[in-house]
Every structure is written in C-alpha cells, then in structure tokens.
Amino acid sequence: QVQLVESGGGLVQPGGSLRLSCAASGSITRFYDMGWYRQVPGKQRDLVATISTGGSPVYADSVKGRFTISRTNAKSTVYLQMNSLKPEDTAVYYCNSGPGRLPSIYWGQGTQVTVAS
C-alpha cells in the first residue's frame, strides 16, 4: 500500500507561482512513477504531469512551459513547480503513485489551488 500526502496549495494571483509537494510512504515508492492530476467540480480528473523513476517528465499541453515536475528518489517525494498561473489552473490537485502505469489506485487527499485576483 502507498500513502501519499500533499502540501503547498493555496490562493495566488494570476501570474503568480506555487510549489506543491507530495511525500510517499515506504522506501519502495522510489521505484514507482509519480504524478500530479487535477480536478474541478463536475469534471473528470485530468493529468497534469508525471515523472518516471529515471526522471523523465510528461506534461499536459495546457501546462507545458509553465509547470515543472521533479522528484527526489531518496525521499520518495515529488514536486510540482507552477509558474505563470492562470485562473483556469484553479482545481484540486492530487498526487498519484504506485506500481505499474499511472494513474494507480493510490491517491493523496488533494490540495486546493485557487488562482484569482
């Protein structure tokens, strides 16, 4: 079983920045891909970015050039640096990790990101 704990959400003005963190329990999690997804009420949960154990990132087109995903395998932690934030980035952001292809069955509790002036 994988436990994921997110932090770093909040309210930010358009054009601002936030950094999300997600810590995964268990040393074995460093062998898993990790990722971020987001969801707004009434819509499906969508991919934001994923990163492999080797550090290869994949981004949704909507965040390319603005968001950066990274990880520290020693601490089984994944980060999402979000720059040039837009109101349409407002959502609950969820961390995901686990064996096999993402998304796995293991999700964090979610952290709210609100972009508004």
C-alpha positions in Angstrom: 0.0 0.0 0.0 1.2 3.5 -0.8 0.3 6.6 1.2 0.6 10.0 -0.3 0.5 13.3 1.5 0.3 16.6 -0.5 1.1 20.1 0.7 1.6 23.6 -0.8 -1.8 24.6 -2.2 -3.4 28.0 -1.6 -4.6 31.2 -3.2 -2.4 33.0 -5.7 -3.0 35.9 -8.1 -2.8 35.3 -11.8 0.8 35.2 -13.0 1.9 34.0 -9.6 3.7 30.8 -8.6 3.1 27.9 -6.2 5.0 24.8 -5.4 3.2 21.6 -4.5 4.9 18.7 -2.7 3.9 15.1 -2.2 5.6 12.7 0.1 5.1 9.0 -0.5 5.4 6.4 2.3 7.7 3.5 2.1 11.2 3.2 0.5 9.8 1.0 -2.3 8.0 4.0 -3.7 11.2 5.3 -5.2 10.7 2.6 -7.8 7.4 3.9 -8.8 6.4 6.6 -11.3 4.8 9.6 -9.7 2.4 12.2 -11.0 0.0 15.1 -10.5 -3.6 15.2 -11.6 -6.2 17.9 -11.1 -10.0 18.1 -10.9 -12.6 20.8 -10.9 -16.2 20.1 -9.7 -18.3 18.3 -12.2 -15.4 17.3 -14.4 -13.1 14.3 -14.6 -9.7 14.2 -13.0 -7.1 15.1 -15.6 -3.4 14.5 -16.0 -1.1 17.5 -15.2 2.3 15.9 -15.2 4.1 12.6 -14.5 7.7 11.7 -13.9 9.3 8.3 -14.2 11.8 6.7 -11.7 14.5 7.9 -14.1 13.3 11.5 -14.1 11.6 11.7 -17.5 8.7 14.1 -17.3 5.4 14.1 -19.3 3.2 17.2 -19.3 -0.3 18.1 -20.3 -0.3 20.5 -23.2 -2.0 23.1 -21.1 0.9 23.4 -18.6 3.9 22.9 -20.8 6.4 25.7 -20.3 4.8 26.8 -17.1 4.9 23.8 -14.8 7.9 21.7 -13.8 7.7 18.3 -12.2 10.6 16.9 -10.2 11.3 14.2 -7.7 13.8 13.1 -5.1 14.0 9.4 -5.0 15.8 9.2 -1.7 12.8 10.8 0.0 10.2 9.5 -2.4 8.9 13.0 -2.9 7.5 14.6 -6.0 7.2 18.4 -6.6 5.2 20.5 -8.9 6.5 24.0 -9.5 3.7 26.1 -11.0 4.6 29.4 -12.6 2.6 31.9 -14.6 -0.6 30.6 -13.1 -3.9 31.2 -14.8 -7.5 31.2 -13.4 -8.1 28.1 -15.4 -5.5 26.3 -13.3 -7.8 26.5 -10.3 -8.6 23.0 -9.2 -7.9 20.4 -6.5 -4.5 18.8 -7.3 -3.9 15.2 -6.5 -0.7 13.2 -6.2 -0.6 9.7 -7.6 1.9 6.9 -7.5 2.1 3.1 -7.4 3.3 0.1 -9.3 2.7 -0.1 -13.0 1.3 2.5 -15.3 -0.2 5.7 -13.8 -2.8 6.5 -12.7 -2.5 3.9 -10.0 -5.2 3.2 -7.4 -3.3 5.2 -4.8 -4.2 8.9 -4.4 -3.3 11.7 -2.0 -6.0 13.6 -0.2 -5.8 16.5 -2.6 -4.8 20.2 -2.2 -6.7 23.2 -3.4 -5.1 25.6 -5.8 -7.1 28.8 -6.4 -5.9 31.4 -8.9 -7.8 34.6 -8.6 -7.2 38.3 -8.3 
